[in-house]
Amino acid sequence: MTTSLASLQLLCPECRAALILDSELHCKNGHEFRRQGSLWDLLPKSLSVLTAEEGRYHAEQKETWIEQNQINAVRNLDAHQSFLEIIADLCNRSSNILEMGGGVGFDMKLLLQMVRGFQVYVFSEVSLELVAFAELEATGDNLVFCTLDAQRIPFADSQFDCVFMVAAFHHLPDMNERL
């Protein structure tokens, strides 16, 4: 997992300085980001209260999220599969993929069944508990699981061939802010 993360140019979500990867991640301005087991916590300390509350709320519902949102209903499942098929067709063995606001990992699991290959797949969510939950059913050396604030993405521009978010955009406090 460290190898996959090291292949990407990371920026501090607090100050946008380059992040240095050794046993942990840190920038020249003293901001530090930790790994908790196999999960990277890349959330800025200045995370908005609303964003933190959204993460806690969804983490509390992780066991029943698919049922509550009727994800397996034909209309929803078809929409998710159709969208993900488009993404899978765009990906190849050299693709870097970033999923933001991945929730319980439902779309990740579907996409991993569809995609022919990829270089790195970064699954992200604002809740460490949800990231850990999603990681339970996914395996692979080229998968990276991390928390991040979708409004302060800790990656330099042009690091990903595909960036997507399904049913999560409405959780961003400032939808006019540049992502």
C-alpha positions as CSV (number, residue, x, y, z in Angstrom):
1,M,0.0,0.0,0.0
2,T,2.8,2.4,0.7
3,T,4.3,1.7,-2.7
4,S,1.0,2.7,-4.4
5,L,0.8,5.9,-2.4
6,A,4.4,6.8,-3.0
7,S,3.8,6.7,-6.8
8,L,1.6,9.8,-6.4
9,Q,2.6,13.3,-5.8
10,L,1.0,14.3,-2.5
11,L,0.3,17.8,-1.3
12,C,-0.5,18.9,2.2
13,P,-4.2,19.6,2.5
14,E,-3.5,22.4,5.0
15,C,-0.9,24.4,3.1
16,R,-0.4,22.7,-0.3
17,A,3.3,22.1,0.3
18,A,4.7,18.8,-1.0
19,L,4.1,15.9,1.4
20,I,7.2,13.8,2.3
21,L,6.6,10.1,2.8
22,D,8.8,8.2,5.2
23,S,7.2,6.2,8.0
24,E,4.5,8.9,8.1
25,L,3.5,11.9,5.9
26,H,4.6,15.4,6.7
27,C,5.3,18.7,5.0
28,K,8.0,21.3,5.4
29,N,5.5,23.4,7.4
30,G,5.1,20.8,10.2
31,H,1.7,19.4,9.2
32,E,1.7,15.6,9.9
33,F,-0.6,12.9,8.6
34,R,-0.7,9.4,10.1
35,R,-1.3,5.9,9.0
36,Q,-3.7,4.0,11.1
37,G,-2.9,0.4,10.3
38,S,-3.2,0.2,6.5
39,L,-5.4,3.4,6.3
40,W,-4.0,6.8,5.6
41,D,-5.6,9.7,7.5
42,L,-5.1,12.7,5.2
43,L,-7.7,14.9,6.7
44,P,-6.7,18.5,7.5
45,K,-6.9,19.5,11.1
46,S,-9.0,22.4,10.0
47,L,-11.8,20.1,8.7
48,S,-15.1,21.9,8.7
49,V,-17.6,21.0,11.5
50,L,-20.2,20.2,8.9
51,T,-17.9,17.8,7.0
52,A,-16.9,16.0,10.2
53,E,-20.5,15.7,11.2
54,E,-21.5,14.2,7.8
55,G,-18.7,11.6,8.2
56,R,-19.9,10.6,11.7
57,Y,-23.5,10.4,10.6
58,H,-22.8,8.1,7.7
59,A,-20.4,6.0,9.7
60,E,-23.2,5.3,12.2
61,Q,-25.3,3.9,9.4
62,K,-22.7,1.8,7.6
63,E,-24.3,-1.6,8.4
64,T,-27.7,-0.5,6.9
65,W,-26.6,2.0,4.3
66,I,-27.3,-0.1,1.3
67,E,-30.8,-1.0,2.5
68,Q,-31.6,2.6,3.7
69,N,-30.7,4.0,0.3
70,Q,-32.3,1.2,-1.7
71,I,-29.1,0.7,-3.6
72,N,-30.1,-2.8,-4.8
73,A,-33.4,-1.5,-6.2
74,V,-33.3,-2.0,-9.9
75,R,-33.5,1.7,-10.7
76,N,-30.5,2.5,-8.4
77,L,-28.4,-0.5,-9.2
78,D,-28.8,0.0,-12.9
79,A,-27.8,3.7,-12.6
80,H,-24.6,2.8,-10.6
81,Q,-23.7,0.0,-13.0
82,S,-24.2,2.1,-16.1
83,F,-22.1,4.9,-14.7
84,L,-19.3,2.6,-13.6
85,E,-19.2,0.8,-16.9
86,I,-18.3,4.1,-18.5
87,I,-15.5,4.5,-16.0
88,A,-14.3,0.9,-16.5
89,D,-14.1,1.4,-20.2
90,L,-11.9,4.4,-19.8
91,C,-9.4,2.6,-17.5
92,N,-6.4,0.5,-18.4
93,R,-3.4,-1.0,-16.6
94,S,-1.7,2.3,-16.4
95,S,-4.7,4.2,-15.0
96,N,-4.6,6.0,-11.6
97,I,-8.2,6.2,-10.2
98,L,-9.5,8.3,-7.4
99,E,-12.9,7.7,-5.9
100,M,-14.1,10.4,-3.5
101,G,-16.9,10.1,-1.0
102,G,-16.9,6.3,-1.5
103,G,-19.1,5.6,1.5
104,V,-19.2,1.9,2.3
105,G,-17.4,0.9,-0.8
106,F,-20.4,-0.2,-2.9
107,D,-19.2,1.4,-6.1
108,M,-15.6,0.4,-5.5
109,K,-16.6,-3.3,-5.3
110,L,-18.7,-3.0,-8.5
111,L,-15.9,-1.2,-10.4
112,L,-13.2,-3.6,-9.3
113,Q,-15.3,-6.4,-10.9
114,M,-15.6,-4.4,-14.1
115,V,-12.2,-2.8,-14.7
116,R,-9.6,-4.6,-16.7
117,G,-6.7,-3.3,-14.7
118,F,-5.2,-0.1,-13.2
119,Q,-2.0,1.2,-11.7
120,V,-3.5,2.7,-8.4
121,Y,-7.0,2.9,-7.1
122,V,-7.4,5.4,-4.2
123,F,-10.6,4.9,-2.3
124,S,-11.4,7.9,-0.1
125,E,-14.0,9.0,2.3
126,V,-14.2,11.6,5.1
127,S,-14.8,9.0,7.8
128,L,-12.0,6.7,8.9
129,E,-14.6,4.2,10.1
130,L,-16.2,4.0,6.6
131,V,-12.8,3.7,5.0
132,A,-12.0,0.8,7.3
133,F,-15.4,-0.8,6.6
134,A,-14.9,-0.5,2.8
135,E,-11.4,-2.0,3.0
136,L,-12.7,-5.2,4.6
137,E,-13.9,-6.6,1.3
138,A,-11.2,-5.3,-1.0
139,T,-7.8,-6.7,-1.6
140,G,-4.8,-5.8,-3.8
141,D,-1.4,-4.1,-3.6
142,N,-2.5,-1.3,-5.8
143,L,-5.4,-0.2,-3.6
144,V,-5.0,2.7,-1.3
145,F,-7.5,3.6,1.4
146,C,-7.5,7.0,2.9
147,T,-9.6,9.7,4.5
148,L,-9.6,13.1,2.8
149,D,-11.6,16.2,2.5
150,A,-12.9,16.4,-1.1
151,Q,-12.6,20.2,-1.0
152,R,-8.9,19.9,-0.1
153,I,-7.6,17.0,-2.1
154,P,-4.1,16.1,-1.1
155,F,-2.9,15.2,-4.6
156,A,-1.1,17.4,-7.2
157,D,-3.0,18.1,-10.4
158,S,-2.9,15.5,-13.2
159,Q,-2.2,12.6,-10.9
160,F,-5.3,10.7,-11.9
161,D,-6.7,9.5,-15.1
162,C,-10.2,9.1,-13.6
163,V,-11.7,10.9,-10.6
164,F,-15.3,10.2,-9.7
165,M,-17.8,10.7,-7.0
166,V,-21.2,8.9,-6.9
167,A,-24.1,10.4,-4.9
168,A,-21.8,12.4,-2.6
169,F,-21.4,15.9,-4.2
170,H,-24.3,17.3,-2.2
171,H,-22.3,16.7,1.0
172,L,-19.7,19.4,0.1
173,P,-20.2,22.5,2.1
174,D,-19.2,24.8,-0.7
175,M,-20.1,23.4,-4.1
176,N,-18.7,26.5,-5.9
177,E,-15.2,25.9,-4.5
178,R,-12.7,24.5,-7.0
179,L,-12.2,20.8,-6.3
